[in-house]
Amino acid sequence: AKAVLRAKERIGRAGAEPLEAGAAELVAEGVAEETRRGYAGDLTRYGEWCAEKGLAPVPATAERLVNYVAHLGAKGKAPASIDRALAAILSAHRLAGVPRPDTKAARAAIKALRRRRADAGVGIRKATAATVADLRRLVATADPATLIGARDRAIILLGFAAMLRRSEVAALTVGDVAESDEGLALTVRRSKTDQEAEGAVVAVPYGSYVLTCPVRAVVAWRAAAGIVEGPL
């Protein structure tokens, strides 16, 4: 929320009252928190670019969108990042209640940037999945005799076993974790692939090895930290 408000203030100083209102409403819009943070940065940079050119960010023209796409491409921004910036600008138009500019030319420009990157041998970066060997090396660096070590072991092992994203691990509360003889039942209330926040229950069984068992790690962390409610 703070990031969005900072973006609102900066864009507001550029003299664009509609965008200021639209950026503020992004805080309450039903989009993922990480998307909101990304939009805030995108709108800040777009507002600064418009201010340099003496333009009001909203409403934008089709030509301005193409120029901005070219500007971001020249700065080395990835097509996916430029696509998100375009989405942020369009969202600001919708929330400000002004007509959205035509995006055909801008999207064609983004496709051209993708082709150029492909021709240059620049592909999409994908994170390599962690292996069990990686997991053991990570856990070995966390001293279970310390609170930080116990916490880190619980985060690493639980996230690996339940295949959770960082945001999903961080969002877990004590009430989201139910213990049983079989292990843990995690209630994941929202995820990147669950934008409607329907939630899901993920089963985490006991591990075969004590040192890499997510259930034992979580139980040990809660006992050491004395956590009985609130964030896990």
N, C-alpha and C positions, 0 to 999 in steps of 0.2 A: 504494500500500500504506500509506503514511504517513497519507493522508487517511482511509482505512478504520480504521486503528488509532486515530486521534484520535476518530473517531466512536464507536468501540467504548468508549473510555475515558469519553467524555461520557455515553453512554447507560448505561454501567455505573454511573456515579455516581448515575443516576436510580433505581437499585435494581432493574434488570431483568437478572438473570443470563442467562436464556435468550437475550435479544437480544444481549447481549455476546458470547456464543459464536457466535451466528448471524452477527453483523457481522464477526467475525474470519474466519469461513469464506468470506465474500464475496471475500476476497483470492484464494482458490484456485479460486473458482467459474469455470466456463468462460464468462464474459461479457466483452464488450469492455472495454478499459481505461477508456474514457470513460464507459461505463455504470457501472463500479465506482466511479469518482469521483463520478458523479451520485448513486448509491445512498448513498455515504458521507455526502454532504451532506444527503440526504433523511432518512436515519436519525438524523443529529445533530439536525436541526430537529424531527423527530417526537419524539425522546427528550426534548428540552427542553420541548416542548409538553405532553407527558405529565407531566413532572416538575412543571411549574407547576400542574397539576391534581391532583397527588398520585396519579397512575395508573402502574401498571406497563405499559410499552409492549407486552409480550407476555405472555399472549395478549390480543389486542384483540377487541372485540365489533363487530358490524355497526353498531350505533349510534355507536360511537366513530369508526369510519371515516367515517361520514357527517358527524359533527361536525368531523372533521379536514379533510375536503374543503371544508366550508363555511368553516372557518377560513382555509384557503389561498386560497379564492376571494375572501374579504373582504380579503385582503392583496394582491389583484391578480395572483395567480399564474395563468399561462395553463393552460387545461385539459390541454394536453400535459404540462406540468410536474407537474400534480396527478396525472395518470395514472401518470407515472413514480414519483412518491412512493408511490402506492398499490402499485405493483409492488414497490418496495423493501421496504415493510412486509410484504407477502405472502411475499417471498423470505426475510425474516428469520424468519417463522413456520415456513416449510418447513425451513430449515436448523437451526432450534432444535428441530425434531421435535415441534411442537405443532400442533393443528388450526387450519386457516385460517378466519377469520371469513367469513360470507356477504358478498359484495361487490355484490349486486344493487342495493341502495339507494344505495351509494356511487357506483356507475357511473351510476345514473340521475341523481344529483346532478351528476356531471361533464357529462353530456349537457345538463342544464338550463343549466349555466354556458356551454357552447358555444353554445346557442341565444341566451342573453342577449347574449353577445359579438357574435354574428352580427346580432342585432336592433339592436345599438348601432353596427354598421358596423365592428367590429373583426375583421379577418381574420387568417389565418395569415401571418406574415412570411416571405417567400421571398427568398433572396439573388439578386441580379441576376447573370447569367452575365457573366464578363469577355469583352471583345472583343479582337480583334487590336490595335486602337488603344489600348485600356487596357494591353495587354501591352507595347507599345512605350514607352508613357509610364512604366510601372513600371521597365522595363529601363534607360531613360535616366537614372534616378536612381541607378543602381548603377555605381560607377567600377570597371571591370575591372582597373585598375592596383593596386587594393588587395585584400587578402585578403577583407575583408568584402564588397566589391563583387563580386568573383568568385564568392564563395559565394552571395550573394543572386541573382545572375543565373542561376546553376545551379539554384537552388531554384525561382525563378519560371518559368523556361523549361521545365524538366523537368516540374514539376507541371502546367503548362498543356498541354504536348504529350501527356503520358500521362494527363491527366485524373485526377490523383491528389488525394486528400484530404491535409490537412496531416499527419495521423498516418501516412499511407502514405509520404509523402516523408521524414518524420523517421525512419521505421523502416528505410529502405534502408541496406544495408551495401555495402561495396566488392564483396563476393562476390555480391551480387544484381545486379550490373551487368556484362553481357558486351558487349564491343565487337566490331564487325565492320565490313566495308566498307560495309554498308548503314546502320549506325547503332548503336543500343543495344538490347539485349534486357534488360528489367527483370523480375526475379522479385519480384512483390508477394506476400509470404507470407501476409498476412492483411489483410482490409479490413472495413469496416462491413457490406458485403453478403456477406461470406464468413466467417461466424461459425464454420464448421467448420475454418477454416484450411487449406483445400485448396490455396490459392495459385493464382497465374496469372502467365503471362509476357506482358508488354506490349512491343510493338515500338515503338521511337522512331526514326524515320528522320532523316536530316540535313535541316535546314531550307533553304529556298530563299535566305534572306538570312542572311549571316554574323552580323549583330548580334542576330538572334533565333533562332539555331540552338541547340536544346537540347543536341545532341550535342557541338558545339564548346564550349559553355559548361561542360558537365560535365568534359570533357577538360582545359580550361583551369584549372578549379577544382582538380582533382586534381593537376595539375602544379605549380600555384602553392603549394598547401598541403602537397605531398609525401605525400598520403594513399595508402597501399598496402594497408591492411587496416582492419577495424573499421567504424564508422559512416561512411557516405558524407558 
